Amino acid sequence: MAEIAIWGVIATLGLATFATRLSFLALLGEGELPLWLRRVLHYVPPAILAAIIAPQLLSGAAGLDATFDGPRCAAALAGFAIAYFTRSTFATIAVGMAVLWGLTLL
């Protein structure tokens, strides 16, 4: 790929990102989000986290597999417990990764 094409893609994606962020500022201004939108946005982080974790938890060497390996399953259970008790996305990720890395190193 030519260097000019690469810079064109980077510039286009940068402008698209800027436009999406600016749209919220320009349309909303100093006002507040509507209640229905705040209610919907409340569920975005758990949905994204589940979409990232589920394929990793269910995938095996041969593709989609329902068997769970030890470290992944233990990390998922630890993350679920932390999420249930703390309702913190950061704590869920941190504890899940710590358990996964700890059990992988053993």
Buried (B, 14 or more C-beta within 10 A) or exposed (E): EEEEEEEEEEEEEEEEEEEEEEEEEEEEEEEEEEEEEEEEEEEEEEEEBEEEBEEEBBEEEEEEEEEBEEBBBBBBEBBBEBBEEEEEEEBBBEBBEEBBEEBEEE
